């Protein structure tokens, strides 16, 4: 069995990002702050979507550009999580869990960007 990445679904960072989007969507299912809920879910979905779109592009330069967009969406999501926590939409424990996940995904994206720059 090969460890080679053949499709974006093989990327661990994409798997982490899609799980985060699904978990947050479920977490906020009963949230009544529809504007914030929408912003959070859109940002979360944007991370994995941009990883996938970049992977499917024709050039390494485009791929890296979309990885940066995904990383930006991760930062945007982190900001929205702070707002959700400060407005009591998320408990401290839930907030901390998701904040940690966004930091992990940002670090993974940073490492993938570095790898794409240096090796492709």
Secondary structure, 3 states (H helix, E strand, C coil): CCCCCCCHHHCHHHHHHHHHHHHHHHHCCCCCCHHHHHHHHHHHHHHHHHHHHHHHCCCHHHHHHHHHHHHHHHHHHHHHHHHHHHCCCCCHHHHHHHHHHHHHHHHHHHHHHHHHHHHC
